[in-house]
Amino acid sequence: MAESAPQPQKITKQIFGETYTIVGEATSGYISEVADYVESRLLELSKALPTASKTKLAVLCALNLADELFQMKEVSAKASEIPELEERTKKIISLLEEGIIGDHF
């Protein structure tokens, strides 16, 4: 029997004073968690910029979240380099143990 596609989840959330119906393929708990995170970031910004419009706060929030995403991508890219460095380090250690490199660097 063929696997069926995940059923879209539909939840209603209050975010920053507005009601949104959110539909996604993730679990309703996950969607709710993401919405709560966005609202918490909006609330932080609104405290820092109390006279800013909702539109300005939404754009600043989007920029902050995009920045987080870009930073995580950079960390992930660097982490993918670690296995190569680990392998090279093991080879150097092996050569040192075998005495091929010698006692001096």
Protein Blocks (a to p, Z undefined) as FASTA:
>chain_A
ZZdddddddddddeehiacddddfbdfklmmmmmmmmmmmmmmmmmmmmmbcfklmmmmm
mmmmmmmmmmmmmmmmmmmmmmmmmmmmmmmmmmmmnomnomcZZ
